Amino acid sequence: QAIVIDFATNEVLFEKNADQIVPPASMTKIMTSYVVFDSLKNTDLSIADTCIITPKAYRMGGSRTFLEIDEQVSINDLLRGIIIQSGNDASIAIAECLAGTEEDFAILMNAYAKKLGMKNTNFLNASGWPDDNHYSTVRDLAILSNSLIRDFPNLYTYFNEKEFTYNNIKQPNRNKLLSKVVGADGLKTGYVKSSGFGIAGSAIRNERRITVVINGTNSSR
């Protein structure tokens, strides 16, 4: 599945199976970030505020930021853990911190999805952990990506950071386009066994921004 969109005009330059329902995998974390960014912009939440890491967040499998139970971690560090390291533990921690439970945070995610016009999307969690009822389309993920860039230009710079070290463990940004494509400045890779590899990417060149979402490839390359 693929879609290529001109950011300024919303013109679709290319699409293939763009409305096919797929597991968004870690591209889910773009919405997790969107919800947090909106709270930072429109409430008294600050990047210096801290969240306590619960056993649920600590025990989460998959990619990790390597948070410790009962640790107090800043929103700033959690965002970097989510965006740069694709940490599932950081995603759950921030969801519980902002909404009380991950389930309630998912309700918020779906409310934002509806508001943004993501017609074929349903979120059940903040990390992209596979579930049959957790789904999206590459078109919806492109709408989300462009909305985040448009609505939070200053916070979007998190997506362009090349690496993040937490707990003395240095991890590179999983988005290799940042160093290989001129003008690339985001956003997020994703992988689940059932649908293969995906990426939401955006690049600006000669003052023109293009956003691409691809899913269902058989390798990260």
C-alpha positions, 0 to 999 in steps of 0.5 A: 500500500502506498500514497504520495501527497503534495503537502501544500495542495493535498494533491495525491501524486501516486496511490496504490491500495491507499484505502486498504485496511492495514495494521499501522504498527509503530506508525501508530506512534505518530498519533500518540505524539499528536495527542501529546503535542496538542496537550503541550500546546493547548493545556498547562502540560510542559515537556519538563513535567514527569510521569511515573513508569508503571509495571505495565509500561516496563513489561511491554515487549517489542522496541524499548526505551529501557525505562525502569519501574517507578522512575520519574521520566520527563515528557521530553524524554518520553517523547524522544523515546517514542519518536526516535527509539520507537519505545513501546514502554515510553508510549504506554507510560505517556498514555497512562500519564495523560489519560489514566489508562492506555485504554482511555488514551486510545479513546482520545486517539480515536477522537482526534482521528475522527476530527482529522478526517481519518475515516478508516482508522481505529486505535486500541493502544498507544504503541501499535501493538498488533490487534485485529481491531487496531487498524488504519490505511496509508491515506489516513496515516498521510492525513495524520502525518501532514496534520502533525507537521501543519499543527505543530511545526515547532514540536515536529522537530523531534522527528528529525533527531538522529539518536537518543540515549536513555539509561546509558543505551544509545539508539539511532532513529529507525528512520534511515531516510533522515540521513539518506534523503535530502530534505527528509525530516520525519516521521516513523517506521513500522513493522508487524509480522502480518503486514511487513514493513512500513514508513511514513516519511516527509521531505522538503526540497526547494520549498516543496514538501512531499509526504509518503506513506508505504506499507506491506513491503517485505524488507526494511530496505 
